[in-house]
Amino acid sequence: MPISIEQHKTYIHDALVHAGANPRHAAVTADALCLADSWGTFTHGSKLLKGYTRRIRAGGCRSDVDPQIVNDGPSFALIDGNSTLGQVAGTFAMETAIEKARETGVAYCGVFNSCHLGAVGVYPTMAARNDMIGIAMGNDIPSVAAPGSKTAVLGTNPFSYSVPAGKHHPILLDMAMSTVAGGKVYAANQLGNPIPNNWIVDRDGKATTDSSLYPADAALQPLGGYKGYGLGLMIESLSGLLSGANLTWDIKAWMTADPAGPTHHGAAFLAFNVGAMQNLDSFKERVDGLIDQIHETPTADGVDQLFVAGEFEWNRYQKSVDSGIDLPADVIAALNAMADEIEFRRPNNT
């Protein structure tokens, strides 16, 4: 049965608090995970709770401290995530970038000593809700091959941007620098679904459709070959090199490494204050016009309509608002496993 957004958010919050997170951190993380589920991005929503609660209980994700600005100027800040949940550090950094962009027009915030960010599209959405263009990205332990390599070279290094609109939902893109996010390979393996031959390569660097090989004996293929590889290096530069965070193999795998230790992920967040540069209403009208123009573009046979990035997610979000979130079987199984592990049940024991 579908669950309402508020009920789902409360469940996530209470599970995190039960595991040891302070209520403020739990609320921020619940908002992010529930938003991802409402978008239909189930690989990066509440399915992640088991891994997060395990790290909270073991001490690898701290909830007794907050992220901290260690160096800043009018248009930038470097932030120590203090090994808090990635959603906590990411939200703090995006809020900081938005605040600074109100004063200076554009701002960059780099984060080090963070953890897994979850759905990276959550953070640019915050900027769009504040009438700003937002960009977010993060690095990760290598799981993506370079063209021609036998082993992983970079992380999936997710990237997202969002642009505010007027009558339309914000433009929103959230993607990994691999052909597909690693979570989708896990999900396919768990559900017994086949995968295309452009998702992963085996230990010989050859394409394979055997999802069970990932991640121990396979690496993800880079998005668009050398193009995704090059963009992955850009993300490593902004979220790792510039922020001062750990790089590539010095990052710990948040799902499999010792949950008592930090993972040292890095991330970068940018905000562009549209209203500081031009008339905001006029800008939104131009965004709407661009979206309308794309919608009106003639389509190929069998295609009813063109969409812009984010429309599928916002349509699913509206359905979630109206009818609740219909969680798939693998997410329910993950939530049940989490509940058993931390001995947590909702008050009605469901």
MIFI-725123 format. One record per residue (C-alpha): x, y, z; residue number from 1; residue in one letter. Coordinates in Angstrom, 3 decimals. Layout:
N
x=X&y=Y&z=Z&num=NUM&residu=A
...
***
This chain:
350
x=0.000&y=0.000&z=0.000&num=1&residu=M
x=1.295&y=3.483&z=-0.799&num=2&residu=P
x=2.513&y=5.480&z=2.200&num=3&residu=I
x=1.970&y=9.229&z=2.529&num=4&residu=S
x=4.993&y=11.480&z=2.302&num=5&residu=I
x=4.564&y=12.669&z=5.889&num=6&residu=E
x=4.175&y=9.133&z=7.258&num=7&residu=Q
x=7.229&y=7.976&z=5.358&num=8&residu=H
x=9.275&y=10.955&z=6.500&num=9&residu=K
x=8.262&y=10.319&z=10.110&num=10&residu=T
x=9.245&y=6.656&z=9.830&num=11&residu=Y
x=12.696&y=7.550&z=8.461&num=12&residu=I
x=13.193&y=10.226&z=11.125&num=13&residu=H
x=12.193&y=7.926&z=13.977&num=14&residu=D
x=14.395&y=5.100&z=12.714&num=15&residu=A
x=17.413&y=7.416&z=12.582&num=16&residu=L
x=16.730&y=8.745&z=16.089&num=17&residu=V
x=16.290&y=5.184&z=17.348&num=18&residu=H
x=19.718&y=4.381&z=15.878&num=19&residu=A
x=21.287&y=7.326&z=17.728&num=20&residu=G
x=21.006&y=10.346&z=15.443&num=21&residu=A
x=20.027&y=13.613&z=17.051&num=22&residu=N
x=16.566&y=14.820&z=15.987&num=23&residu=P
x=17.898&y=17.744&z=13.913&num=24&residu=R
x=20.178&y=15.520&z=11.841&num=25&residu=H
x=17.424&y=12.935&z=11.537&num=26&residu=A
x=14.955&y=15.534&z=10.240&num=27&residu=A
x=17.359&y=16.816&z=7.566&num=28&residu=V
x=18.195&y=13.281&z=6.423&num=29&residu=T
x=14.553&y=12.183&z=6.436&num=30&residu=A
x=13.616&y=15.149&z=4.231&num=31&residu=D
x=16.306&y=14.199&z=1.708&num=32&residu=A
x=15.581&y=10.462&z=1.631&num=33&residu=L
x=11.824&y=10.976&z=1.423&num=34&residu=C
x=12.221&y=13.475&z=-1.423&num=35&residu=L
x=14.305&y=10.933&z=-3.353&num=36&residu=A
x=11.643&y=8.252&z=-2.825&num=37&residu=D
x=8.890&y=10.654&z=-3.882&num=38&residu=S
x=10.825&y=11.271&z=-7.124&num=39&residu=W
x=10.953&y=7.529&z=-7.719&num=40&residu=G
x=14.727&y=7.547&z=-7.189&num=41&residu=T
x=14.438&y=4.530&z=-4.919&num=42&residu=F
x=18.098&y=3.523&z=-5.140&num=43&residu=T
x=19.008&y=6.716&z=-3.245&num=44&residu=H
x=16.074&y=7.047&z=-0.856&num=45&residu=G
x=15.110&y=5.154&z=2.275&num=46&residu=S
x=16.727&y=2.005&z=0.902&num=47&residu=K
x=19.972&y=3.506&z=2.216&num=48&residu=L
x=18.755&y=3.585&z=5.819&num=49&residu=L
x=20.309&y=0.251&z=6.803&num=50&residu=K
x=23.773&y=1.475&z=5.852&num=51&residu=G
x=23.271&y=4.840&z=7.525&num=52&residu=Y
x=21.887&y=3.470&z=10.791&num=53&residu=T
x=24.733&y=0.961&z=10.933&num=54&residu=R
x=27.283&y=3.772&z=10.672&num=55&residu=R
x=25.467&y=5.894&z=13.241&num=56&residu=I
x=25.375&y=3.043&z=15.747&num=57&residu=R
x=29.031&y=2.183&z=15.167&num=58&residu=A
x=30.204&y=5.805&z=15.361&num=59&residu=G
x=31.403&y=6.241&z=11.781&num=60&residu=G
x=28.672&y=8.821&z=11.186&num=61&residu=C
x=28.626&y=11.237&z=14.095&num=62&residu=R
x=25.549&y=13.005&z=15.371&num=63&residu=S
x=27.071&y=14.738&z=18.394&num=64&residu=D
x=28.661&y=17.463&z=16.245&num=65&residu=V
x=27.625&y=19.647&z=13.316&num=66&residu=D
x=29.453&y=20.526&z=10.093&num=67&residu=P
x=31.821&y=23.445&z=10.600&num=68&residu=Q
x=33.156&y=26.237&z=8.385&num=69&residu=I
x=36.953&y=26.202&z=8.693&num=70&residu=V
x=37.825&y=28.809&z=6.071&num=71&residu=N
x=35.661&y=31.246&z=4.159&num=72&residu=D
x=35.433&y=34.489&z=2.243&num=73&residu=G
x=32.609&y=36.519&z=0.744&num=74&residu=P
x=31.968&y=33.981&z=-2.036&num=75&residu=S
x=33.349&y=30.691&z=-0.736&num=76&residu=F
x=33.558&y=28.403&z=2.260&num=77&residu=A
x=35.465&y=25.240&z=3.077&num=78&residu=L
x=33.478&y=23.025&z=5.420&num=79&residu=I
x=34.542&y=20.146&z=7.651&num=80&residu=D
x=31.649&y=17.699&z=7.555&num=81&residu=G
x=32.879&y=16.299&z=10.884&num=82&residu=N
x=31.901&y=12.833&z=9.660&num=83&residu=S
x=28.201&y=13.613&z=9.974&num=84&residu=T
x=25.668&y=12.049&z=7.638&num=85&residu=L
x=26.213&y=13.253&z=4.090&num=86&residu=G
x=22.740&y=14.787&z=3.943&num=87&residu=Q
x=23.541&y=16.866&z=7.019&num=88&residu=V
x=26.830&y=18.165&z=5.634&num=89&residu=A
x=25.383&y=18.637&z=2.157&num=90&residu=G
x=22.366&y=20.587&z=3.373&num=91&residu=T
x=24.550&y=22.807&z=5.565&num=92&residu=F
x=26.897&y=23.488&z=2.637&num=93&residu=A
x=24.092&y=24.288&z=0.177&num=94&residu=M
x=22.442&y=26.582&z=2.715&num=95&residu=E
x=25.782&y=28.324&z=3.212&num=96&residu=T
x=26.252&y=28.734&z=-0.553&num=97&residu=A
x=22.748&y=30.185&z=-0.895&num=98&residu=I
x=23.352&y=32.622&z=1.979&num=99&residu=E
x=26.648&y=33.829&z=0.499&num=100&residu=K
x=25.186&y=34.095&z=-3.011&num=101&residu=A
x=22.518&y=36.444&z=-1.649&num=102&residu=R
x=25.334&y=38.880&z=-0.872&num=103&residu=E
x=27.817&y=38.279&z=-3.683&num=104&residu=T
x=25.836&y=36.759&z=-6.545&num=105&residu=G
x=27.775&y=33.491&z=-6.806&num=106&residu=V
x=29.183&y=31.194&z=-4.134&num=107&residu=A
x=31.139&y=27.930&z=-3.849&num=108&residu=Y
x=31.204&y=25.662&z=-0.816&num=109&residu=C
x=33.559&y=22.690&z=-0.656&num=110&residu=G
x=33.103&y=19.920&z=1.897&num=111&residu=V
x=35.664&y=17.456&z=3.225&num=112&residu=F
x=35.332&y=14.683&z=5.816&num=113&residu=N
x=31.772&y=13.971&z=4.749&num=114&residu=S
x=29.888&y=10.765&z=3.951&num=115&residu=C
x=27.578&y=9.498&z=1.200&num=116&residu=H
x=25.359&y=12.336&z=-0.082&num=117&residu=L
x=22.397&y=10.224&z=-1.162&num=118&residu=G
x=20.470&y=11.700&z=-4.100&num=119&residu=A
x=22.642&y=14.648&z=-5.096&num=120&residu=V
x=19.673&y=16.317&z=-6.820&num=121&residu=G
x=18.265&y=17.215&z=-3.410&num=122&residu=V
x=20.759&y=20.049&z=-2.959&num=123&residu=Y
x=20.372&y=22.065&z=-6.202&num=124&residu=P
x=16.626&y=21.796&z=-5.612&num=125&residu=T
x=17.192&y=23.813&z=-2.430&num=126&residu=M
x=18.790&y=26.563&z=-4.515&num=127&residu=A
x=15.969&y=26.520&z=-7.076&num=128&residu=A
x=13.450&y=26.924&z=-4.265&num=129&residu=R
x=15.366&y=30.068&z=-3.340&num=130&residu=N
x=15.250&y=31.397&z=-6.925&num=131&residu=D
x=18.851&y=30.428&z=-7.615&num=132&residu=M
x=20.580&y=28.073&z=-9.996&num=133&residu=I
x=22.185&y=25.324&z=-7.959&num=134&residu=G
x=24.932&y=22.816&z=-8.699&num=135&residu=I
x=26.090&y=19.943&z=-6.509&num=136&residu=A
x=28.591&y=17.141&z=-6.956&num=137&residu=M
x=30.599&y=14.672&z=-4.906&num=138&residu=G
x=33.440&y=12.183&z=-5.161&num=139&residu=N
x=33.519&y=8.547&z=-4.109&num=140&residu=D
x=35.743&y=5.491&z=-3.881&num=141&residu=I
x=36.578&y=4.300&z=-7.407&num=142&residu=P
x=33.972&y=2.085&z=-9.033&num=143&residu=S
x=34.076&y=3.431&z=-12.607&num=144&residu=V
x=36.586&y=2.312&z=-15.202&num=145&residu=A
x=38.361&y=4.679&z=-17.564&num=146&residu=A
x=38.207&y=3.853&z=-21.273&num=147&residu=P
x=40.638&y=0.987&z=-21.715&num=148&residu=G
x=41.249&y=0.233&z=-18.022&num=149&residu=S
x=40.739&y=-3.157&z=-16.374&num=150&residu=K
x=39.911&y=-1.683&z=-12.976&num=151&residu=T
x=38.028&y=1.277&z=-11.555&num=152&residu=A
x=39.760&y=4.655&z=-11.707&num=153&residu=V
x=37.198&y=7.168&z=-10.379&num=154&residu=L
x=34.015&y=7.079&z=-8.334&num=155&residu=G
x=30.571&y=7.483&z=-9.833&num=156&residu=T
x=31.077&y=11.146&z=-8.880&num=157&residu=N
x=27.444&y=12.293&z=-9.133&num=158&residu=P
x=26.550&y=15.689&z=-10.567&num=159&residu=F
x=23.314&y=17.656&z=-10.403&num=160&residu=S
x=21.983&y=21.076&z=-11.343&num=161&residu=Y
x=18.634&y=22.799&z=-11.027&num=162&residu=S
x=17.235&y=25.942&z=-12.653&num=163&residu=V
x=14.187&y=27.745&z=-11.231&num=164&residu=P
x=11.209&y=28.287&z=-13.510&num=165&residu=A
x=7.893&y=30.122&z=-13.283&num=166&residu=G
x=4.831&y=28.087&z=-14.261&num=167&residu=K
x=6.902&y=24.917&z=-14.664&num=168&residu=H
x=8.813&y=22.869&z=-12.126&num=169&residu=H
x=12.542&y=23.631&z=-11.951&num=170&residu=P
x=14.774&y=21.989&z=-14.524&num=171&residu=I
x=16.594&y=19.252&z=-12.612&num=172&residu=L
x=19.315&y=16.845&z=-13.681&num=173&residu=L
x=20.854&y=14.269&z=-11.333&num=174&residu=D
x=23.297&y=11.813&z=-12.830&num=175&residu=M
x=26.379&y=9.752&z=-12.134&num=176&residu=A
x=29.470&y=9.877&z=-14.317&num=177&residu=M
x=28.960&y=6.198&z=-15.022&num=178&residu=S
x=26.536&y=4.805&z=-17.570&num=179&residu=T
x=24.338&y=3.893&z=-14.616&num=180&residu=V
x=24.493&y=4.400&z=-10.838&num=181&residu=A
x=25.976&y=1.486&z=-8.894&num=182&residu=G
x=22.780&y=1.226&z=-6.872&num=183&residu=G
x=20.905&y=0.247&z=-10.016&num=184&residu=K
x=23.294&y=-2.650&z=-10.598&num=185&residu=V
x=22.736&y=-3.789&z=-7.000&num=186&residu=Y
x=18.979&y=-3.475&z=-7.456&num=187&residu=A
x=19.009&y=-5.450&z=-10.698&num=188&residu=A
x=20.982&y=-8.226&z=-9.053&num=189&residu=N
x=18.671&y=-8.314&z=-6.027&num=190&residu=Q
x=15.556&y=-8.374&z=-8.197&num=191&residu=L
x=17.001&y=-10.877&z=-10.660&num=192&residu=G
x=16.634&y=-8.436&z=-13.553&num=193&residu=N
x=19.002&y=-8.477&z=-16.555&num=194&residu=P
x=21.287&y=-5.516&z=-17.243&num=195&residu=I
x=22.460&y=-4.048&z=-20.578&num=196&residu=P
x=26.001&y=-4.746&z=-21.751&num=197&residu=N
x=27.017&y=-1.098&z=-21.391&num=198&residu=N
x=26.663&y=-0.957&z=-17.592&num=199&residu=W
x=29.754&y=-2.793&z=-16.289&num=200&residu=I
x=33.049&y=-4.358&z=-17.365&num=201&residu=V
x=34.683&y=-7.460&z=-15.872&num=202&residu=D
x=38.245&y=-7.857&z=-14.586&num=203&residu=R
x=39.524&y=-8.037&z=-18.159&num=204&residu=D
x=37.899&y=-4.733&z=-19.050&num=205&residu=G
x=35.286&y=-6.483&z=-21.178&num=206&residu=K
x=31.587&y=-5.604&z=-21.159&num=207&residu=A
x=29.418&y=-8.097&z=-19.242&num=208&residu=T
x=25.757&y=-8.530&z=-18.339&num=209&residu=T
x=26.496&y=-10.464&z=-15.123&num=210&residu=D
x=25.370&y=-8.020&z=-12.413&num=211&residu=S
x=26.556&y=-10.375&z=-9.645&num=212&residu=S
x=30.172&y=-9.489&z=-10.507&num=213&residu=L
x=29.739&y=-5.911&z=-9.268&num=214&residu=Y
x=31.526&y=-4.507&z=-7.330&num=215&residu=P
x=34.094&y=-7.173&z=-6.354&num=216&residu=A
x=34.878&y=-8.363&z=-9.870&num=217&residu=D
x=33.604&y=-5.585&z=-12.096&num=218&residu=A
x=33.644&y=-1.827&z=-12.599&num=219&residu=A
x=31.014&y=0.518&z=-13.969&num=220&residu=L
x=31.448&y=1.858&z=-17.465&num=221&residu=Q
x=31.965&y=5.634&z=-17.783&num=222&residu=P
x=29.114&y=7.690&z=-19.210&num=223&residu=L
x=29.820&y=8.390&z=-22.870&num=224&residu=G
x=33.306&y=6.911&z=-22.692&num=225&residu=G
x=36.036&y=9.530&z=-22.455&num=226&residu=Y
x=33.434&y=12.299&z=-21.996&num=227&residu=K
x=32.129&y=10.910&z=-18.720&num=228&residu=G
x=35.675&y=10.119&z=-17.656&num=229&residu=Y
x=36.710&y=13.735&z=-18.251&num=230&residu=G
x=33.696&y=15.116&z=-16.392&num=231&residu=L
x=34.441&y=12.733&z=-13.529&num=232&residu=G
x=37.913&y=14.287&z=-13.244&num=233&residu=L
x=36.342&y=17.762&z=-13.139&num=234&residu=M
x=34.095&y=16.658&z=-10.268&num=235&residu=I
x=37.070&y=15.102&z=-8.468&num=236&residu=E
x=38.845&y=18.448&z=-8.839&num=237&residu=S
x=36.035&y=20.602&z=-7.416&num=238&residu=L
x=34.755&y=18.232&z=-4.725&num=239&residu=S
x=38.057&y=16.609&z=-3.773&num=240&residu=G
x=41.105&y=18.651&z=-4.738&num=241&residu=L
x=39.666&y=22.123&z=-4.113&num=242&residu=L
x=37.775&y=21.169&z=-0.957&num=243&residu=S
x=40.776&y=19.399&z=0.566&num=244&residu=G
x=38.893&y=16.104&z=0.814&num=245&residu=A
x=40.322&y=12.644&z=0.288&num=246&residu=N
x=40.636&y=11.407&z=-3.278&num=247&residu=L
x=39.826&y=8.137&z=-5.069&num=248&residu=T
x=41.199&y=5.132&z=-3.130&num=249&residu=W
x=41.732&y=7.196&z=0.047&num=250&residu=D
x=37.938&y=7.400&z=0.363&num=251&residu=I
x=36.287&y=4.530&z=2.210&num=252&residu=K
x=33.326&y=2.610&z=0.809&num=253&residu=A
x=30.422&y=3.753&z=2.944&num=254&residu=W
x=28.509&y=0.486&z=2.532&num=255&residu=M
x=31.307&y=-2.018&z=3.137&num=256&residu=T
x=34.134&y=-0.327&z=5.067&num=257&residu=A
x=34.376&y=-0.438&z=8.863&num=258&residu=D
x=31.234&y=1.415&z=10.008&num=259&residu=P
x=33.112&y=2.727&z=13.043&num=260&residu=A
x=35.400&y=4.870&z=10.905&num=261&residu=G
x=34.868&y=7.968&z=8.753&num=262&residu=P
x=34.632&y=7.667&z=4.967&num=263&residu=T
x=36.182&y=11.059&z=4.079&num=264&residu=H
x=34.006&y=11.856&z=1.069&num=265&residu=H
x=34.246&y=15.265&z=-0.577&num=266&residu=G
x=31.591&y=17.417&z=-2.208&num=267&residu=A
x=31.073&y=20.788&z=-3.861&num=268&residu=A
x=28.048&y=23.083&z=-3.951&num=269&residu=F
x=27.497&y=26.215&z=-6.014&num=270&residu=L
x=24.702&y=28.783&z=-6.005&num=271&residu=A
x=24.014&y=31.484&z=-8.607&num=272&residu=F
x=21.730&y=34.313&z=-7.484&num=273&residu=N
x=19.669&y=35.021&z=-10.598&num=274&residu=V
x=18.025&y=38.100&z=-9.117&num=275&residu=G
x=21.404&y=39.720&z=-8.522&num=276&residu=A
x=22.210&y=39.479&z=-12.227&num=277&residu=M
x=18.898&y=40.194&z=-13.948&num=278&residu=Q
x=15.197&y=40.618&z=-13.352&num=279&residu=N
x=14.036&y=37.401&z=-11.696&num=280&residu=L
x=10.522&y=37.360&z=-13.165&num=281&residu=D
x=11.904&y=37.913&z=-16.649&num=282&residu=S
x=14.392&y=35.100&z=-16.161&num=283&residu=F
x=11.678&y=32.675&z=-15.086&num=284&residu=K
x=9.590&y=33.635&z=-18.105&num=285&residu=E
x=12.587&y=32.837&z=-20.304&num=286&residu=R
x=13.023&y=29.448&z=-18.619&num=287&residu=V
x=9.328&y=28.722&z=-19.136&num=288&residu=D
x=9.667&y=29.763&z=-22.767&num=289&residu=G
x=12.600&y=27.422&z=-23.257&num=290&residu=L
x=10.660&y=24.530&z=-21.720&num=291&residu=I
x=7.592&y=25.316&z=-23.842&num=292&residu=D
x=9.754&y=25.452&z=-26.961&num=293&residu=Q
x=11.169&y=22.000&z=-26.209&num=294&residu=I
x=7.682&y=20.642&z=-25.527&num=295&residu=H
x=6.515&y=21.953&z=-28.899&num=296&residu=E
x=9.396&y=20.447&z=-30.876&num=297&residu=T
x=8.185&y=17.952&z=-33.506&num=298&residu=P
x=8.743&y=14.382&z=-32.358&num=299&residu=T
x=9.816&y=11.210&z=-34.111&num=300&residu=A
x=7.342&y=8.452&z=-34.876&num=301&residu=D
x=6.143&y=6.750&z=-31.715&num=302&residu=G
x=7.160&y=9.654&z=-29.453&num=303&residu=V
x=4.305&y=11.680&z=-27.997&num=304&residu=D
x=6.230&y=14.497&z=-26.315&num=305&residu=Q
x=9.700&y=15.726&z=-25.467&num=306&residu=L
x=10.553&y=16.384&z=-21.847&num=307&residu=F
x=13.196&y=18.439&z=-20.066&num=308&residu=V
x=15.406&y=17.089&z=-17.323&num=309&residu=A
x=13.493&y=16.551&z=-14.092&num=310&residu=G
x=9.958&y=16.351&z=-15.495&num=311&residu=E
x=9.631&y=12.623&z=-14.868&num=312&residu=F
x=10.760&y=13.133&z=-11.266&num=313&residu=E
x=8.416&y=16.046&z=-10.650&num=314&residu=W
x=5.494&y=14.131&z=-12.173&num=315&residu=N
x=6.214&y=11.221&z=-9.833&num=316&residu=R
x=6.563&y=13.686&z=-6.956&num=317&residu=Y
x=3.099&y=15.091&z=-7.648&num=318&residu=Q
x=1.680&y=11.578&z=-7.754&num=319&residu=K
x=3.366&y=10.875&z=-4.411&num=320&residu=S
x=1.809&y=14.026&z=-2.950&num=321&residu=V
x=-1.619&y=13.051&z=-4.230&num=322&residu=D
x=-1.599&y=9.292&z=-3.650&num=323&residu=S
x=1.401&y=8.427&z=-1.502&num=324&residu=G
x=4.687&y=6.715&z=-2.309&num=325&residu=I
x=4.438&y=3.170&z=-3.638&num=326&residu=D
x=7.678&y=1.616&z=-2.382&num=327&residu=L
x=9.044&y=-1.264&z=-4.501&num=328&residu=P
x=9.730&y=-4.695&z=-3.030&num=329&residu=A
x=13.498&y=-4.259&z=-2.717&num=330&residu=D
x=13.060&y=-1.044&z=-0.707&num=331&residu=V
x=10.540&y=-2.679&z=1.630&num=332&residu=I
x=12.930&y=-5.601&z=2.106&num=333&residu=A
x=15.773&y=-3.204&z=2.912&num=334&residu=A
x=13.622&y=-1.301&z=5.426&num=335&residu=L
x=12.560&y=-4.554&z=7.101&num=336&residu=N
x=16.192&y=-5.659&z=7.335&num=337&residu=A
x=17.129&y=-2.299&z=8.840&num=338&residu=M
x=14.279&y=-2.491&z=11.342&num=339&residu=A
x=15.322&y=-5.986&z=12.406&num=340&residu=D
x=18.961&y=-4.973&z=12.766&num=341&residu=E
x=18.287&y=-1.973&z=15.003&num=342&residu=I
x=15.203&y=-3.507&z=16.648&num=343&residu=E
x=12.928&y=-0.726&z=15.465&num=344&residu=F
x=9.246&y=-0.819&z=14.672&num=345&residu=R
x=6.666&y=1.859&z=14.158&num=346&residu=R
x=4.263&y=2.326&z=17.102&num=347&residu=P
x=1.617&y=0.159&z=15.426&num=348&residu=N
x=4.280&y=-2.521&z=14.899&num=349&residu=N
x=3.912&y=-2.442&z=11.083&num=350&residu=T
***
